[in-house]
Amino acid sequence: YKPGVFYVEYQHDATPFVSIIIPTKDKLEILEPCVSSLLEKTGYQHFEVIVVDNNSSEQATLEYFEKIQRDDLRVKVIRYPKPYNYSAINNMAAKQAKGDYLVLLNNDTAVIKEDWLDRMLSLGQREDVGIVGARLLHPDTTIQHAGVVVGMSGVADHSHIGVETESPGYMGQNLTMRGVSAVTAACLLIKKDVFFSVNGLDEEHFAVLFNDVDLCLKVGKKGFRIVYTPYAVLMHHGSFSLKKKVNKPDEAARRRYETLTLLQKWMPVLANDPAYNRNLCLYSRDVIQDERLVQHWDMHRHDCLRLVLFPADDRFSVAPLFSLLQENNSLRFTHITADDDAGRRMLEPVELERRKPDVLLFHVSMPDSCQVALEYYAAFNQSMFKVLVLDDQQCFPSRKCKKRAKQSREKEQRIRKMLASCDRLLVTTQQLADAWSGIIDDVKIIPDSAEIQNWHGLSSNKRQQYMDAWLAALTPPGNRVADAGLETSELAEKEVIPCDTDPQAAYQTWIEAHRLQEHDIQQYTLRMTSGWSLQPAIHLLVTHVSGQEEAL
């Protein structure tokens, strides 16, 4: 125990029977040390070990199965002769388990501290606790698992991975017993009745990946707490053999399917892990401040329109105009580039869902990585209004221009693909508006961004006209509260600024609909002063190379 770290040991009279389930396929060189360490080093003696053989073929492994069952009556081997399905393997074993508690354990683990099971049961026997996870160390004694951040690296990932064993980590998280949203199935203790109350692991949708995350979220949804304890310590090789399996080309589709399924099922939770400060980043395993998105966006009220800008290059330069709108408190905006200085990838859907911008603004010449991201945003961030800017005055759909070079045809296909994921198209001429109006219903005309590059040379009246035009073009339409009312016919020339509809009035109507009403503010204040009970942070633990990836 560490100075300054408080530890509570819950005493219980009962000594429940525990069933430890270990899926495996051959790999005797890791299985044998795993089972031996359990039998020889585990202080708590009321347990059985169920080894689930998933089509082992090596003679040495088969002989070991026979020997270990003869030598120790606590061990039994059952067969799962079907193709690998981590969820189905554990579900089958759980049905045959005699214990009141189940431990899902990887075959590439080994006991380090003999009281590991006592420490897990101390928490697991509490009525309000459903699942308990352990601290796992790499063979070099650095941390392999001490909690995972939901949304990190796209879906979720381990934080602090690879740091020294005794490193406290951010706010002492590595060495503190705390509430989380999920734990890795590399070592997970759960009440058997709770396991079956949520129908166990999902065999259909999470056969290989993220089944532990899904299990924990289901258990948490029923009102149970998920707890991580640093006092149950085991060694974990980490994805000893399955890592190679899931990296095969024929497994890529399975990985993608299970990733997207988790996003679709649990997006609100993945984007808002209560165990992780929303001002900390999701793009790095290191716990550092998020510098990619505007930090001061208030998630409980809309003071102004919130915009994420995905510029293509320096030609699309509307920053001066947007900066002035921001100074006027008309909007908040931030830039996102495909390749920033730190070499980070595009924003993940969970990162956007976490900040809830109102508008995503894309430029037509954005790189392929942006286009792929746009498709994901359309699928998973449906509440955000997606706008595409087309300022190439030579780009028309084929029905308007029959004879074109191959490059032009390819560009048109790219635009059509992007429009399929967007809600509105902004163009710079009436001719472009007419040409593309049959492909997307919502088309509006804006001043050419090339003219805005000479921002400081424009008159104050002209600047205001441009700002009004852009603000109106970015305001979501009537079915999203208010319509800016701009018709394409209002702009016959790109120099003409729309004036038939008051853009400020339309914008204000949209803003007012998003503000907290007075009674909402009163209710929020009342809740803040009513002594909320501090719950263990419901932390979502999905393992980048988690229990399901590491089981074999």
Secondary structure, 3 states (H helix, E strand, C coil): CCCCCCCCCCCCCCCCCEEEEEEECCCHHHHHHHHHHHHHHCCCCCEEEEEEECCCCCHHHHHHHHHHHHHCCCEEEEECCCCCCHHHHHHHHHHHCCCCEEEEECCCEEECCCCHHHHHHHHHCCCCEEEEEEEEECCCCCEEECCEEECHHHCEEECCCCCCCCCCCHHHHHHCCEEEECCCCCEEEEEHHHHHHCCCCCCCCCCCCCHHHHHHHHHHHCCCEEEEEEEEEEEECCCCCHHHHHCCHHHHHHHHHHHHHHHHHHHHHHCCCCCCCCCECCCCCCCCECCCCCCCCCCCCCCCEEEEEECCCCCCCCHHHHHHHHHCCCEEEEECCCCCCCCCCCCCHHHHHHHCCCEEEEECCCCHHHHHHHHHHHHHCCCCEEEEEECCCCCCCHHHCCCCCHHHHHHHHHHHHHHCCCCEEEECCHHHHHHHCCCCCCEEECCCHHHHCCHHHCCHHHHHHHHHHHHHHHCCCHHHCCCCCCCHHHCCCCCCCCCCCCHHHHHHHHHHHHCCCHHHHHHHHHHHCCCCCCCCCCECCCCCCCHHHHCC
